[in-house]
Amino acid sequence: MTQTPVEEMSFEQAMKELEAVVDNLERGNVALDESITLYERGAALKKRCEDELKRAEEKVAAITLDANGTPTGTQPLDAG
């Protein structure tokens, strides 16, 4: 596991580490205290991935298309 703060990780980094956390927990060859720490880190990584996916979905949803279906730019996201 890395010591990189979760909030500084890219989606890909967080996903890769989350997969490693799940693998370690599934194997069950870690002490209880370490399992709890891994679970907490995994929960933070999962949230980071979900947040990044949501941000990407919002960017895609903001793409405007012309009459031919060609992207013409983005429109501001609804801040409300």
C-alpha positions in Angstrom: 0.0 0.0 0.0 1.2 3.5 -0.7 1.3 6.3 1.7 -0.1 8.8 -0.8 -3.1 10.7 0.6 -6.2 9.3 -1.0 -7.4 12.8 -2.0 -4.3 13.3 -4.1 -4.7 10.1 -6.1 -5.9 9.8 -9.6 -8.8 7.5 -10.3 -6.4 4.9 -11.7 -4.1 5.0 -8.7 -7.0 4.7 -6.2 -8.6 1.8 -8.1 -5.3 -0.1 -8.3 -4.7 0.3 -4.6 -8.4 -0.5 -3.8 -8.0 -3.8 -5.7 -4.8 -4.6 -3.6 -6.7 -3.8 -0.4 -9.6 -6.1 -1.3 -7.2 -8.8 -2.3 -5.4 -8.6 1.1 -8.6 -8.6 3.0 -10.0 -11.6 1.0 -6.9 -13.6 1.6 -7.4 -13.1 5.4 -3.7 -13.3 6.2 -3.5 -10.0 8.0 -3.9 -9.3 11.7 -7.2 -7.9 13.0 -5.8 -4.4 13.6 -4.2 -4.3 10.1 -7.5 -5.6 8.6 -9.4 -2.6 10.2 -6.8 -0.2 8.9 -7.0 -1.8 5.4 -10.8 -1.6 5.5 -10.7 2.1 6.5 -8.2 2.8 3.7 -10.4 0.8 1.2 -13.5 2.8 2.2 -11.7 6.0 1.5 -10.3 4.7 -1.8 -13.8 3.6 -2.8 -15.2 7.0 -2.1 -12.4 8.7 -4.1 -13.2 6.4 -7.1 -16.9 7.2 -6.8 -16.2 10.9 -6.6 -13.9 10.9 -9.6 -16.5 8.9 -11.7 -19.2 11.3 -10.7 -17.0 14.3 -11.8 -16.3 12.6 -15.1 -20.0 11.8 -15.7 -20.8 15.5 -15.0 -18.2 16.6 -17.5 -19.7 14.3 -20.1 -23.2 15.4 -19.4 -22.1 19.1 -19.9 -20.9 18.4 -23.5 -23.2 20.2 -26.0 -23.9 18.8 -29.4 -24.8 20.6 -32.6 -27.6 19.5 -34.9 -25.3 16.8 -36.5 -24.4 15.4 -33.1 -20.9 16.9 -33.2 -19.5 18.2 -29.8 -19.5 22.0 -29.9 -18.3 22.7 -26.4 -19.5 22.5 -22.9 -22.2 24.2 -21.0 -21.9 25.3 -17.4 -22.9 22.7 -14.8 -26.0 23.6 -12.8 -24.6 24.8 -9.5 -27.9 24.2 -7.7 
